[in-house]
Amino acid sequence: MTDKRIVIVTGAGSGIGAATARLLREQGHQVVASGRRVEPLRRLEKETGTLAFPSDAGDPDAADGLVRTALDAHGRIDGVVLNAGIGRGGTVGDLSLADWDEVMRTNVTGPLLLLRAAIPHLLQTRGAVVAVASVSALRNGPSNVPYAASKAALLQLCRSVAIDYGREGVRANVVCPSWVRTEMADRRMARFAQEAKLEDGSVEAAYEEATRFLPMGRPGEPREVAETISWLISPAASYVNGAVLTVDGGATALDPGTLAFDFHIASRGGADL
């Protein structure tokens, strides 16, 4: 792998994907950015010089087209960042099968399709894969079945690449963020602010409430996750393979059974913390 890399980034229209594309371009790498929404991708293309490829991550033809676009433009592929994802809630007893299918198609089948198309080219460059999963792949919460199951599956999909292709020089690693200020998280916080009847009902108040028990006491920023992704793709991480790095402010290091010793935990209208 050369110092300047050719990297595909999915879900690059906003949040962690956009921050990763911007950081890689700042570092001098070439980026082919995909996502469902055309306007954010075109804006990213104009501002950073990425090559935009609007597409649906779950479309088999789109995965092949994304790889062909990268090869036609740059001649090789050195890295793939599997960031595209959606979230839906529900328990086993009440989740919508339509939601289940949509989440699995985007969060698991989409990455599989792109990996199948990209692996032959990553083998040529001894390239790297980074999957953006979630702490939900490691720890679960209430009414989170489709999202948590899909992220756990994505984690093992990426580890399978690490095991099956490691001897041929392809590395694959996973980052697991906690709450990060993204458009998707903002939407969830807006709903939470209403559900929890927070005093000012703001997204900021919801973030504060949701992260108050984290050891760092705040949500992450997309750039903080992007820095980790950039390192994992780089030669500096040349012996890191099959790793799962939590970028979560310490969330998964915390034993919830000890929270009562530092905090007073009270019920909020039936929604227990």
Secondary structure by P-SEA (a helix, b strand, c coil): cccbbbbbbccccccaaaaaaaaaaaabbbbbccccccaaaaaaaaaccccccccccccaaaaaaaaaaaaaacccccbbbcccbbbbbbccccccaaaaaaaaacccaaaaaaaaacaaaaaaacbbbbbbcccccccccccccaaaaaaaaaaaaaaaaaaacccccbbbbbbbbcccccaaaaaaaaaaaaaaccccccaaaaaaaacccccccccccaaaaaaaaaaaacccccccccbbbbccccccccccccccccccccccccccc
